[in-house]
Structures are given as structure tokens and as C-alpha cells.
């Protein structure tokens, strides 16, 4: 755990202590379980967003992908009577195709990630609405899928399975990012793509893989959300979820310039963001201010990142200057 992660953890505990003193319901088991469930669902997409941001990119289509995969998955198992494991496998294929498409457009056609994923945001939302003819996708009365519902919306030993799924995914991504050659390539591509390419790293493949990973994790999040809500309006489901993912990543220490961040930080960012959302609800603050909270969090995170980057650059220059002074003295 880095110093930045430790500081974020202390902030989470401090905010939790303050909220508990104001409203003791914050530490009730049911509130903690509900918050953990939301952390699990939002956390999967935030992990994916973090991997993309690590490469210096961004993925704005997260919310629309959650809506598209949600309506398709629910329609397949509830209306088309496709076995849910088969439907999940089809959603996995779709997610991989979306990630490949975004990665190829960015690396081979040299399109800006912002434009590519913004177009994806519009296209996938439009497809979802067209597929359902703007109708709500949901389950018929009494329609149940016990195993699927347990995996997605159930609890094990009192812990929401969505949160357990997030921890498993985070453990895998921690190994990938922090203990593998591919992880070092992700950092290198985000820090300086051109230098990484000249050093022999196939940066295009690394960036494409990052977008594929992001979409796969978003697909998992979409299935969890679909089974949690059980009713999906394609026009509104998942709206602005990409902002939650970006906010969590930025809070967790991922620099929008690329090349910085940790998986633990991303998890802590998700926890802090949901803690703030819970604070808004428990303190009776109008829910219409939720987006204001998210916007403020992103702004503060970016400001903090800029200041931290400037501080590190000044330190680097000062250390380099001090390192030259003894050499100059000895030469004289």
C-alpha cells in the first residue's frame, strides 16, 4: 500500500467516523451490506476504467454498455429462454468485440480515446433503445433464476456476492497490474507511449488489451446491475455510470495523464465515493445533488493530481540539481 493509498484509507475512516456521529444508522449492518453491494457493482466498472486510464486513455461508454448488455442479457434469459450461462458467454463475446473495436480505432486509426468512447456512449445507448423500442426490459411475474440470483444478488456469510466478486476481480487485476510484465507495459505505455514503443514494447497491443479488459469488467458489472434492478429502462439505466468509474479511479490516485495508480487505490476510491453517496442520503441532502458530489470529487481529485505532479516534478529537479553540485565542486 502506497502513502497515497494509506492517506485515502485514513480519509475513509475519518469520514465514516464523522457520519456515524451525525447519524448512527451509518454503521447498521443493513446499511453496511447495502453499501458493500453498491461498492461491488460500481467497483467492477471502476477497475476497468482504471486500467484504461493507466494507459493515458479514457472510456466514456461505460454507462451505455451497462445499459446495452443489461437489456440484452435480461431479454435473452427472460424472453428468449436462452440458458443464462450461454447468455453470459454471449455477453462476454460482445464485450470483447467492443473492447477490440475501441482499441483498434484508437491505436490503428489514431483516433482520440475521448472521441471514440464518446461515440460509443451514443451508439450503444441508441442500440439499446432501438432493441427494446424504448420499452423497459424486465422479468415476468414469478420468473426466477435461483443460481444466477444467488451469484449476483445473494449473500455469502452475510457479505453481498457482488462485493465478493469485486474482491476476486481486484485480486486478479492486482496480480496483472503489479506483478506481471504486462502490468509494467501498461505503466510504460501510459507514462510515455513513444518511449515505450522505442524500447520494444508493442504499445498498440497493450492499449487494445486494456480496452478489452475494461469492457469485460464492465460486462460483469452490467449483469450484476441487471439482476439487482430486475427492470431496465434503456433510456436511463446506467446514465453517468462512467462518471462514477472515472471519479473512483481519480480518487484512488490514477492520473488522467496516465502511468500512475494502484488497484488498491481504485478500490479505496470506490469505497470513498459510495461512502459520500451514503452520506448524502443519511444526512437528508437532496438526491439531486448526487451529481454535484461526483463532479466535485472529480474536480478535487484532478486538482490534487495536478498539485502532486507539480510537487514531484519540483522535487525531481531539485534532487537532480543537488546531485550535480558535488560533481561540479570536485571538478573545480
C-alpha positions, 0 to 999 in steps of 0.5 A: 500500500502506497502513502497515497493509498494509506492517506485515502484509507485514513480519509475513509475512516475519518469520514465514516467516523464523522457520519456515524456521529451525525447519524448512527444508522451509518454503521447498521449492518443493513446499511453496511451490506447495502453499501458493500453491494453498491461498492461491488457493482460500481467497483467492477466498472471502476477497475476497468476504467482504471486500467484504461486510464493507466494507459493515458486513455479514457472510456466514456461508454461505460454507462451505455454498455451497462445499459446495452448488455443489461437489456440484452442479457435480461431479454435473452434469459427472460424472453428468449429462454436462452440458458443464462450461462450461454447468455453470459458467454454471449455477453462476454463475446460482445464485450470483447468485440467492443473492447477490440473495436475501441482499441483498434480505432484508437491505436490503428486509426489514431483516433482520440480515446475521448472521441471514440468512447464518446461515440460509443456512449451514443451508439450503444445507448441508441442500440439499446433503445432501438432493441427494446423500442424504448420499452423497459426490459424486465422479468415476468411475474414469478420468473426466477433464476435461483443460481444466477440470483444467488451469484449476483444478488445473494449473500455469502456469510452475510457479505453481498456476492457482488462485493465478493466478486469485486474482491476476486476481480481486484485480486486478479487485476492486482496480480496483472497490474503489479506483478506481471510484465504486462502490468509494467507495459501498461505503466510504460505505455501510459507514462510515455507511449513513444518511449515505450514503443522505442524500447520494444514494447508493442504499445498498440497491443497493450492499449487494445488489451486494456480496452478489452479488459475494461469492457469485460469488467464492465460486462460483469458489472452490467449483469450484476446491475441487471439482476439487482434492478430486475427492470431496465429502462434503456433510456436511463439505466446506467446514465453517468455510470462512467462518471462514477468509474472515472471519479473512483479511479481519480480518487484512488490516485490514477492520473488522467495523464496516465502511468500512475495508480494502484488497484488498491487505490481504485478500490479505496476510491470506490469505497470513498465515493459510495461512502459520500453517496451514503452520506448524502442520503443519511444526512437528508441532502437532496438526491439531486445533488448526487451529481454535484458530489461526483463532479466535485470529487472529480474536480478535487481529485484532478486538482490534487493530481495536478498539485502532486505532479507539480510537487514531484516534478519540483522535487525531481529537479531539485534532487537532480540539481543537488546531485550535480553540485558535488560533481561540479565542486570536485571538478573545480 
